[in-house]
């Protein structure tokens, strides 16, 4: 939260339909564990599967599962910058279009 308002730093839009997931903090854990920031209820997702983090106004993903089941544009990644419009795969079955504006993030966090 910033100034009492929830930040909206982008969203993950499910490929094939469904509710978009708002990206509301600079660092988010994604997995099936209930303490993750973004919980995906699927046996194909590790308890703590990946981390989403903002660096220099860009979103990055870091695989934490060790299974190479975190992919960007269908390619397995250890860590990768997410460009707007990229497709993020989590656990092989969950696919999302990455939607955000680096300039809008820069305006929220001036250096």
BELTADA-V818674 format. One record per residue. RES is the residue in three letters. OMEGA is omega in whole degrees, -180 to 180 (* if undefined). Layout:
RES_OMEGA ; RES_OMEGA
//
This chain:
UNK_178 ; UNK_-179 ; UNK_179 ; UNK_179 ; UNK_177 ; UNK_177 ; UNK_169 ; UNK_-174 ; UNK_-179 ; UNK_177 ; UNK_172 ; UNK_-179 ; UNK_-178 ; UNK_174 ; UNK_-179 ; UNK_176 ; UNK_-179 ; UNK_-179 ; UNK_173 ; UNK_178 ; UNK_180 ; UNK_174 ; UNK_-167 ; UNK_178 ; UNK_-177 ; UNK_179 ; UNK_-176 ; UNK_172 ; UNK_-179 ; UNK_178 ; UNK_-179 ; UNK_179 ; UNK_-175 ; UNK_180 ; UNK_176 ; UNK_178 ; UNK_177 ; UNK_-177 ; UNK_176 ; UNK_-177 ; UNK_-179 ; UNK_177 ; UNK_179 ; UNK_-178 ; UNK_178 ; UNK_178 ; UNK_171 ; UNK_-168 ; UNK_-178 ; UNK_179 ; UNK_172 ; UNK_-176 ; UNK_176 ; UNK_173 ; UNK_178 ; UNK_173 ; UNK_177 ; UNK_173 ; UNK_174 ; UNK_173 ; UNK_176 ; UNK_178 ; UNK_177 ; UNK_-174 ; UNK_-177 ; UNK_-176 ; UNK_-175 ; UNK_177 ; UNK_170 ; UNK_-175 ; UNK_172 ; UNK_-177 ; UNK_176 ; UNK_179 ; UNK_179 ; UNK_-179 ; UNK_168 ; UNK_174 ; UNK_-175 ; UNK_172 ; UNK_177 ; UNK_176 ; UNK_175 ; UNK_-179 ; UNK_176 ; UNK_176 ; UNK_179 ; UNK_177 ; UNK_178 ; UNK_178 ; UNK_176 ; UNK_-176 ; UNK_-177 ; UNK_-179 ; UNK_-176 ; UNK_168 ; UNK_180 ; UNK_-176 ; UNK_175 ; UNK_180 ; UNK_-180 ; UNK_179 ; UNK_178 ; UNK_177 ; UNK_178 ; UNK_180 ; UNK_179 ; UNK_-175 ; UNK_-179 ; UNK_-180 ; UNK_*
//
